[in-house]
Amino acid sequence: MKKRFHFPIVAKTTIFIVLATAILVEVAMAFFSFSSSRSNQSHYKNFANNISAVLAETVDAEKFDHVKSQIKSIVDASEDKPLSDEWGSDRWNAYIAQFDGVKETQDYKDILASLKEVAAGVSSEVSSLYLSYVDPVNRLFVYVADSAEEDPCPPGCLDPIYDFNQGVIDNPEIGFPAYTTNTAEYGHLVTAGTAVHYNGNVIGYAVVDVSMEAVRDNQATRIVELFVQMVIVGVILIALSLLIVHFAIARPIHRLKNAANTYSEGSREEAHEAFTKLKVNTGDELTDLAISMRAMENDIHTQINELTRVNNELIASQEETKRMSELANTDAHTGVSSKIAYYHDVEKIDAQIREGQNVVFGIAMIDLNDLKEINDELGHEYGDIALVNLVNLLHKHFPTSPIYRVGGDEFVVIFTGKEYDEAESHIQAFNKDVLALSQDQSLGREKRTSAALGYVTFDRSGDNTVEDAFKRADKKMYQRKVEMKRARLNSAK
């Protein structure tokens, strides 16, 4: 009779356990690497967008515009414009030397100092903060000031605008939404740029570079650590599983075999007594295998719990990013929407206009009078009270319309729906309240709210963007401001 090939169940189980553990480790590592990479990418893009937006709010736009104008005049006059990829060459050095005088100006020193001050207060992952502008004719990105400690880009340094950023030429407001690059000159970076405004115009961009090198190194270290941990757990798991197989399967089967041999070799009574004495908790080896698999399942649950913990940490990180975004969209002093939120909402409305939708809205520009005098005479805490009083008045008369603080003493209200239909009556009531409060001598000066409001409706025949309507509202606001000043002087006489 031909002898059959014998492959012990212990060997089969051992192979199965080793393969299952290896697959578990591979799946867990792939899942962690993919999730970690996506989460880091999203987190650092949001982080870069938020930092650039904050920098755009804090930079001294007037000084920035002044320095930019000096640099632009030199760039425009230069026939030879070498890009930064020629850094250090004689041609590049000769071109950059033209800007030495700009670096000696006080305005340049001031904005560079403010950049470095902001850079010192943010995460070490931020490799550089800088100010720049776009040359739309030559499609160039021109550096104005750079906070980097090592090899900062000097004033006038030129980079080409990447293809995916070409939209900024046609629409300067969009700036440079966060994107990643990996170049020999600058390394692996997440870059974001927010438009800086002066006198209602985009004069340039506040840009942040976040280094991904440290992030990738940290992520790689974590993956290696996790791999080592999982290998150790896998080895322990295999060792424990083999012990379980030995005690729950191999040994009972061996005892059954010995008992069977005893039965065949001895008397029937001895054989029966040998089986009775056996301490076997299962009736067959499949049940024993199920017990060992339940032990493996416990270890798998441990791995799942670890992956769940990592996922919870990623969710917490995303929630923190969301919270930072909400803070950036809210004005800290008054609680109304911030200038950043205003630009976001304006972009949405402009997109509807470009798509040919029937956009109906009105826009009001409100300026708080005498804020500087209140701050100078009573202190900034009283100025803050005056701002809050104005905001409360705006909420009272325009309860459903979004209110934005777009400057120190400037607010914008966008009217839609029912308040748009009844805008004139709401504005008249507001002006009446303002007049009464401003003339009430029983109130402290910070509570005698005086504000000028200019209102227009969006007109398709003359307006192409929200900015067009805003400019008309701003002009009406200044006309109202002049009227109020003239009325005040006449009453004083």
C-alpha positions in Angstrom: 0.0 0.0 0.0 1.4 3.4 -1.0 2.3 5.6 2.0 0.5 8.9 2.0 2.3 12.2 2.5 2.0 13.2 6.1 1.7 17.0 6.9 1.1 17.5 10.6 -1.7 19.8 11.7 0.8 21.7 13.9 2.8 22.6 10.8 -0.3 23.7 9.0 -1.4 25.8 11.9 2.0 27.3 12.3 2.1 28.3 8.6 -1.4 29.8 8.9 -0.5 31.8 12.0 2.7 33.2 10.5 1.0 34.2 7.3 -2.0 35.7 9.0 0.2 37.8 11.3 2.4 39.0 8.4 -0.8 40.0 6.4 -2.1 41.8 9.5 1.1 43.7 9.9 1.2 44.7 6.2 -2.4 45.9 6.2 -2.0 47.8 9.4 1.2 49.5 8.1 -0.4 50.3 4.7 -3.5 51.8 6.4 -1.5 53.9 8.8 0.9 55.2 6.1 -1.9 56.2 3.8 -4.0 57.8 6.6 -1.1 59.6 8.1 0.1 60.9 4.8 -3.3 62.3 3.8 -4.0 63.7 7.2 -0.6 65.5 7.3 -1.1 66.9 3.8 -4.5 68.3 4.7 -3.4 69.6 8.1 -0.4 71.5 6.9 -2.2 73.0 3.9 -4.8 74.4 6.3 -2.1 75.4 8.7 -0.2 77.3 5.9 -3.5 79.0 4.7 -4.3 80.2 8.2 -0.8 81.5 8.9 -0.7 83.5 5.6 -4.1 84.9 6.3 -3.1 86.1 9.8 0.1 87.6 8.3 -1.9 89.4 5.7 -4.0 91.0 8.4 -1.0 92.1 10.5 1.4 93.4 7.9 1.7 97.2 7.6 0.2 97.5 4.1 1.2 101.2 3.6 4.9 100.4 4.2 4.7 97.2 2.2 3.2 99.2 -0.7 5.9 101.8 -0.5 8.8 99.2 -0.5 7.0 97.3 -3.3 6.8 100.5 -5.4 10.6 101.0 -5.1 11.3 97.4 -6.1 8.8 97.4 -8.9 10.4 100.5 -10.5 13.8 98.8 -10.5 12.4 95.4 -11.8 10.5 97.1 -14.6 13.5 99.2 -15.6 15.8 96.1 -15.7 16.3 94.6 -19.2 18.0 91.6 -17.8 15.8 89.7 -15.3 17.6 86.4 -14.2 15.5 84.0 -12.2 16.4 82.5 -8.8 17.6 79.3 -10.4 20.7 81.3 -11.4 21.3 82.2 -7.7 25.0 83.1 -7.1 25.9 83.6 -10.7 27.6 86.9 -11.8 24.5 87.8 -13.8 22.2 87.2 -10.9 24.5 89.1 -8.4 24.7 92.1 -10.7 20.9 92.2 -11.0 20.3 91.8 -7.2 22.9 94.5 -6.4 20.4 97.1 -7.8 18.2 96.6 -4.7 20.9 97.3 -2.1 19.5 100.8 -1.6 16.0 99.4 -0.9 17.3 97.3 2.0 18.7 100.4 3.7 15.3 102.2 3.8 13.4 102.3 7.1 10.2 101.0 5.6 12.0 97.9 4.4 13.7 97.4 7.8 10.3 97.8 9.6 8.4 95.3 7.5 11.3 92.8 7.7 11.4 93.2 11.4 7.7 92.6 11.7 8.0 89.5 9.5 10.7 88.1 11.8 8.7 88.9 14.9 5.7 87.0 13.5 8.0 84.1 12.4 9.4 83.9 16.0 5.9 83.4 17.4 4.8 80.6 15.1 5.7 76.9 14.8 9.3 75.9 14.0 7.9 74.0 11.0 7.4 77.4 9.4 10.6 77.8 7.5 9.9 81.3 6.1 7.4 84.2 6.0 7.8 86.7 3.1 6.0 89.4 1.2 5.8 89.5 -2.5 3.9 90.7 -5.5 3.1 89.4 -9.0 4.3 90.8 -12.2 1.4 89.9 -14.5 3.1 91.0 -17.7 6.2 88.8 -17.3 4.3 86.2 -15.2 6.8 86.5 -12.4 6.7 86.2 -8.6 8.8 89.0 -7.1 10.1 88.9 -3.6 9.9 92.1 -1.4 11.0 90.9 2.0 11.9 87.4 3.4 12.1 86.4 7.1 14.3 83.3 6.5 17.5 83.3 8.7 19.5 81.3 6.2 19.7 82.4 2.5 16.7 84.7 2.5 15.4 85.7 -0.9 16.6 89.3 -1.4 14.4 92.1 -2.6 13.7 91.8 -6.3 14.4 88.0 -6.4 12.4 86.4 -9.2 10.6 83.1 -9.5 8.3 82.0 -12.3 4.6 81.5 -11.5 3.7 77.8 -11.6 1.1 76.7 -14.1 -1.4 75.8 -11.4 -1.1 79.3 -9.9 -1.7 81.2 -13.2 -5.2 82.1 -12.0 -3.7 84.7 -9.7 -2.9 86.8 -12.8 -6.5 87.1 -13.8 -7.9 87.3 -10.3 -5.4 88.7 -7.8 -7.8 88.2 -4.9 -7.5 84.4 -4.9 -3.8 84.6 -3.9 -2.0 81.3 -3.6 -4.1 78.6 -2.0 -1.9 76.1 -0.2 0.1 73.8 -2.6 3.1 71.5 -2.2 6.4 71.7 -4.1 9.7 69.8 -3.9 12.6 71.6 -5.6 16.3 71.5 -5.4 16.4 75.2 -4.5 13.8 75.2 -1.7 13.2 71.6 -0.7 9.8 70.0 0.1 7.4 72.8 1.1 3.8 73.6 1.6 3.3 77.2 0.4 0.3 79.5 0.8 -0.2 83.2 0.0 -3.0 85.6 1.0 -3.7 88.9 -0.7 -2.7 92.1 1.1 -4.9 95.1 0.5 -4.2 98.8 0.6 -6.6 101.5 -0.4 -9.0 98.8 -1.6 -6.5 97.2 -4.0 -4.4 94.0 -3.9 -0.8 95.3 -3.5 0.9 91.9 -3.0 0.8 88.7 -1.0 1.7 87.5 2.5 3.3 84.1 1.9 4.3 81.3 4.2 6.5 78.3 3.6 6.0 75.3 5.8 8.8 72.7 5.6 7.6 69.2 5.1 11.1 67.7 5.6 10.8 67.5 9.4 7.2 66.3 9.1 8.1 63.5 6.7 11.1 62.5 8.9 8.8 62.4 11.9 6.2 60.4 10.0 8.9 57.9 8.8 10.2 57.5 12.3 6.7 56.8 13.6 6.1 54.2 10.8 9.4 52.5 11.7 8.5 52.5 15.4 5.1 51.1 14.6 6.6 48.5 12.4 9.0 47.4 15.1 6.3 47.3 17.7 4.0 45.3 15.4 6.8 42.9 14.5 7.4 42.3 18.3 3.7 41.9 18.9 3.6 39.5 15.9 6.5 37.4 17.3 4.8 37.2 20.7 1.5 36.4 19.0 3.1 33.6 17.1 4.9 32.2 20.2 1.7 32.3 22.2 -0.3 30.7 19.4 2.1 27.9 19.0 1.9 27.2 22.8 -1.9 27.2 22.4 -1.7 24.8 19.5 0.6 22.5 21.5 -1.5 22.4 24.6 -5.0 22.6 23.0 -4.4 20.5 19.8 -1.1 18.6 19.5 -1.0 17.3 23.1 -4.6 16.2 23.3 -4.2 14.4 19.9 -1.0 12.8 21.1 -2.7 11.6 24.2 -5.6 10.3 22.1 -3.1 8.5 20.0 -1.3 7.0 23.0 -4.6 6.0 24.4 -5.6 4.3 21.2 -2.3 2.4 21.2 -2.9 1.3 24.7 -6.3 0.2 23.7 -5.0 -1.9 20.8 -2.1 -3.3 22.8 -3.8 -4.1 26.1 -7.1 -5.3 27.4 -10.3 -3.5 26.6 -10.6 -2.4 30.3 -7.2 -0.8 30.3 -8.0 1.0 27.0 -11.3 2.3 28.4 -9.6 3.4 31.6 -6.9 5.2 29.6 -9.5 7.3 27.6 -11.4 8.1 30.8 -8.3 9.5 32.4 -7.6 11.8 29.5 -8.2 15.4 30.3 -9.3 16.6 26.9 -11.7 19.5 26.9 -12.8 19.2 23.3 -14.2 16.4 21.2 -12.2 17.1 18.0 -9.2 19.1 16.8 -11.3 21.6 14.9 -12.8 22.7 18.1 -9.4 23.0 19.6 -8.3 25.0 16.6 -11.3 27.4 17.2 -10.0 28.0 20.7 -6.6 29.0 19.5 -8.1 31.2 16.8 -10.1 33.0 19.5 -6.8 33.8 21.2 -5.5 35.2 17.9 -8.7 37.2 17.6 -8.0 38.8 21.0 -4.7 40.0 19.7 -6.3 41.3 16.5 -8.7 43.3 18.6 -5.6 44.8 20.4 -4.3 45.9 17.0 -7.7 47.3 16.0 -7.9 49.3 19.2 -4.4 50.7 18.5 -5.6 51.8 15.0 -8.7 53.3 16.5 -6.6 55.3 18.9 -4.5 56.6 16.0 -7.6 57.5 14.1 -9.0 59.4 17.1 -5.8 61.4 17.3 -6.2 62.3 13.6 -9.8 63.3 14.1 -8.8 65.5 17.1 -6.1 67.1 14.9 -8.7 67.9 12.2 -11.1 69.4 14.7 -8.3 71.6 16.0 -7.6 72.8 12.4 -11.3 73.5 12.0 -11.3 75.5 15.3 -8.4 77.6 14.1 -10.2 78.3 10.8 -13.3 79.4 12.7 -11.2 81.8 14.8 -9.7 83.3 11.6 -13.2 83.9 10.3 -14.4 85.8 13.4 -13.3 89.3 14.6 -12.0 88.9 18.1 -13.0 92.3 19.4 -16.6 92.5 18.1 -17.7 88.9 17.4 -18.8 89.7 13.8 -17.3 88.0 10.8 -13.7 88.9 10.0 -12.2 90.5 6.8 -11.1 87.0 5.8 -14.7 85.7 6.0 -15.8 88.7 4.0 -13.4 87.9 1.1 -14.5 84.3 1.2 -18.2 85.2 0.9 -17.4 87.8 -1.8 -15.6 85.2 -3.8 -18.7 83.0 -3.6 -21.0 85.8 -4.8 -18.5 86.7 -7.6 -18.6 83.1 -8.7 -22.4 83.2 -9.0 -22.1 86.5 -11.0 -19.6 84.9 -13.4 -21.9 81.9 -13.9 -24.7 84.3 -15.0 -26.9 83.6 -12.0 -29.6 86.2 -11.0 -27.7 87.6 -8.1 -29.7 90.1 -6.0 -28.1 91.8 -3.0 -27.3 95.2 -1.5 -24.2 96.3 0.2 -23.7 98.9 3.0 -20.4 100.4 4.1 -20.4 101.7 7.6 -17.6 103.8 9.2 -17.5 104.6 13.0 -16.8 108.3 13.5 -14.3 109.6 16.0 -12.7 106.3 16.9 -9.2 107.7 16.8 -10.2 110.6 19.1 -11.8 108.2 21.6 -8.8 106.0 21.6 -6.4 109.0 22.1 -8.4 110.7 24.7 -10.0 107.9 26.7 -8.0 104.8 25.8 -8.3 101.8 23.5 -10.6 100.0 26.0 -13.2 102.8 25.4 -12.6 102.6 21.7 -13.5 98.9 21.9 -16.7 99.8 23.7 -17.6 102.2 20.9 -17.0 99.5 18.3 -19.2 97.0 20.3 -21.9 99.6 20.6 -21.9 100.1 16.9 -22.0 96.3 16.3 -25.0 96.0 18.7 -26.7 98.7 16.7 -26.0 97.0 13.4 -27.4 93.7 14.8 -30.5 95.5 16.0 -31.4 97.0 12.7 -30.0 94.3 10.4 -30.6 91.1 12.4 -30.5 88.6 9.5 -27.8 90.2 7.3 -24.1 89.1 7.6 -21.9 91.8 9.2 -18.2 92.0 8.6 -15.4 94.1 10.2 -13.1 94.9 7.3 -11.0 97.6 9.0 -10.3 99.3 12.3 -13.5 101.3 12.2 -15.1 100.0 9.0 -17.9 97.4 8.7 -19.7 95.9 5.7 -23.3 94.6 5.7 -24.6 92.5 2.8 -28.4 92.6 2.4 -30.4 89.7 0.9 -33.9 88.4 1.2 -36.4 90.3 3.2 -33.9 92.8 4.6 -32.9 93.6 1.0 -36.5 94.4 0.1 -36.9 96.6 3.2 -33.4 98.0 3.2 -34.4 101.7 3.1 -36.6 101.5 6.1 -34.0 99.6 8.1 -31.3 102.1 7.1 -33.5 105.1 8.0 -34.2 103.5 11.5 -30.5 103.0 11.9 -29.6 106.6 11.0 -32.3 107.8 13.3 -30.9 105.8 16.2 -27.4 107.0 15.4 -28.5 110.7 15.4 -30.3 110.3 18.7 -27.3 108.5 20.4 -24.7 111.0 19.0 -26.6 113.9 20.4 -27.4 112.4 23.8 -25.0 114.4 26.1 -26.0 112.2 29.1 -24.0 109.4 27.6 -20.3 108.9 27.8 -18.5 109.8 24.6 -17.8 106.1 23.8 -21.6 105.4 24.0 -22.6 108.4 21.8 -22.4 106.2 18.7 -21.8 108.2 15.5 -21.4 106.3 12.2 -21.8 107.1 8.5 -23.5 104.5 6.3 -23.5 104.3 2.5 -25.7 101.8 0.8 -26.2 100.6 -2.8 -27.8 97.7 -4.6 -25.9 95.5 -7.0 -26.6 96.7 -10.6 -26.0 94.3 -13.4 -25.8 97.1 -15.9 -22.8 98.7 -14.2 -21.4 96.2 -11.7 -19.3 93.2 -12.7 -18.2 92.2 -9.3 -19.1 92.8 -5.6 -16.1 95.1 -5.5 -17.7 97.4 -8.0 -20.8 97.7 -5.8 -18.6 98.1 -2.7 -16.7 101.0 -4.2 -20.0 102.8 -4.9 -21.2 102.1 -1.3 -17.9 103.3 0.0 -18.2 106.6 -1.9 -21.7 107.1 -0.6 -20.5 106.4 2.9 -17.9 109.2 2.6 -20.5 111.6 1.2 -22.7 110.8 4.3 -19.6 111.3 6.5 -19.1 114.8 5.0 -22.8 115.6 5.5 -22.7 114.6 9.1 -19.6 116.6 9.7 -21.1 119.7 8.1 -24.3 119.3 10.2 -22.2 119.0 13.3 -20.3 122.2 12.5 -23.6 124.1 11.8 -25.1 123.0 15.0 -22.0 124.1 16.9 -22.4 127.6 15.5 
